[in-house]
Amino acid sequence: MAETFGKCKAKWQYFKLTQPIKGVVILHTKGYCGYFHIHANTIIIVNKTDTIRIDGPCYTENTVPSDSVLVSPYETDGVTGAIGDLKYDCTIKKTCYGIIAKIK
């Protein structure tokens, strides 16, 4: 499983988020804040047609599928760990760093 995740993660295509974007969560895997920081992994649909991965800090707000969210730009903190989700690891390649907040 870890080997497959590593091969898939190597193919993620990172882009720099320059302004906040809105989307709808289809999957959220909570990050881990502790001795080893691991980024949260959130998959969202943007503009009803584009599905992207948000690689966010461990303190990213927890969300559930169908939550509307606002993703703000986030400069990487040097953490390279991210939690895989098994379902989308190899299929969703478009990835950016961001901080997620629920739209209430």
N, C-alpha and C positions, 0 to 999 in steps of 0.2 A: 504494500500500500504506500509506504513512504517513498519507495523508488518511483512508483508511478506518479505520485504527487510532484516529486522533484523534476521529473521529465516534463510534466505538464506546466509547472510553474516557470520553467526555463523558457517556455514559449509565450508567456504572458507579454503583451505589448503595452508597456507603460506610456501614458501620455500625461502632460502636465495640465491639471485643471487650473484655469486662469480666472474663472468666475464661478459663483455658486450655480448649481443646477438642481432642478427638482426631479424626483423620480418616485417610483413605487417599488417597495421591497418585495423580492420574491424569495430571498433566503438571507438569513443573518447568522453568522457564527461568531460568538462572543470572543473577544481577545482575552489575553491574560496579562495582568499587571502583577509582577512579582520579581523574583530573582532574575528570571528570564522573561523579557517582554515579548509577547507575541501579538501581532496586529490582528484586529478583528477583520473579518472577511464578509462583505455584504454584497449581494448581487441585486442590482436594481434595473428596472426598465425606465428608460428615458425617452421622452417624445413618442411613446407607444410603439416604437419600432427598434430602438437600439438597446441592447442589454450589455451592461458593463459591470465590472467588479470594482468595489471600493476597498482599498487596502488602507485601513484606518488604525489610529492608535488604540491601545487597549482600553482607553477610557471613552471610546465612542459609545454613544447612547444605544441601548438595546432596543431592537425593533423586532417586529414580527411581520410575516408576509401580509401584504396589502396595506401596510403603513405608508403614508405619503411622507417623504423626507426631503430635506434640503441638505445638499452636500456642499460644504465649503472647502476651498483649497487648503491643503496641508502640505507643508514641506516635510519630507521624510526626516525622521529622527535618527536615521542610520540603522534602524531595526530591519532586519531582512526576513525575520520569521513571520509567517502568516499561517493561519489555520486553514487547512483544506476543507472542502465540503463534499468531496467525492462525486457529487452529482454534476457540478459545473467546472471542476478543476481543469479538464481538458477541452471543454467546449467554449467557455467564455475567456477570450484572450485579452480583450480591450480592458485595461486596468489603469486606475489612477489612485493617488493618495488623496484622502479626504476625511473630513470630520462630518459625521452624520447627526442631524437633529430632526426629530419628528416635527411634522407640520400639524399643529393642533387645530 
